[in-house]
């Protein structure tokens, strides 16, 4: 049974992640009456899980380099970040009583390294400001009258609104609410949507069963991953099916796109980036004596057991006994990535609603009064604080745009 509440709420935000919450905060600060609807029992669930290992809010690198992290969409993010960039985000967090610190890599974290205190303080402030929250309301599009339609535990309900901000997330981690179900109602309105794809994800290599059993879950510290002219240094995790970790996520977009184009991506891995090939080869030419290859390599080089197993997994046996060939392999272990991990496992989502459908205020040109923010838009960025900053910045921009649109409509109707 469908019920309809005929009292239009001036501003409705759909989605309780960072983009939606920031849109709601911006709208209420502009004097608007705001209601936030979310499919989950409580807001910010993905935000909380993302902050379990330390909430990486943003980054302190120079503005030009920071903007470059948004790739092909850097031009659209430039004005968003000018309005609410890394410095503004840190000041906002501190306004909630959350002190931030800068790590050695330039990443910015709450001093407590947790998301929960920040989210609790934020929700308290939003509720005190008058934002009302409606949990377990899953958006289903619009009904015939143009009201928003929601599935609830009590059945379908329709809620009219003067202005709407959609901040429904991507399609990664669907158990936390971001399931991409918004694609269908928006596509039905004729809006262009780029296919949703995994971003900041791991990749499969199809290891041998023995290697997968022995090495899954182990890490390779201080290695370099190279793909064409792109090189990143960091830590890599070996999984039962392939590789993952921050080092992999940094190159995930070009690796994913190459697989889509050619069916395979072939990066190389430098297991000893601080040693030259000549130094490694010289160490390998020392007399082995009666020692096994594994014992000799452990003594000759600072390689951990999983790195040695990786060499045995990939390097031809003849090259393992050739100092020159083995040194070259250690500096460039060839990896054959055959597929990205599924979208549901990815940290974030590439693809989404095309920016070309939006005006400069993030309003849909075909649906006046409907604004869009956050990960459901067609953009991607690596981990390192760029994702969250982009969501906060777009949420604020959408909130400002929605508030301005409401004021304009009221003036046109002769209101205050």
Beta strands, then each sheet from edge to edge (+ up, - down):
strand 1: 2-14
strand 2: 34-37
strand 3: 56-59
strand 4: 100-102
strand 5: 107-110
strand 6: 132-134
strand 7: 138-142
strand 8: 148-152
strand 9: 155-166
strand 10: 193-199
strand 11: 203-204
strand 12: 219-227
strand 13: 230-238
strand 14: 242-244
strand 15: 268-270
strand 16: 333-334
strand 17: 339-340
strand 18: 348-353
strand 19: 370-372
sheet 1: 6+ 2+ 1+ 9+ 8- 7+
sheet 2: 6+ 2+ 1+ 9+ 19+
sheet 3: 3+ 5- 4+
sheet 4: 10+ 18-
sheet 5: 16+ 15- 12+ 13- 14+ 11- 17+
end
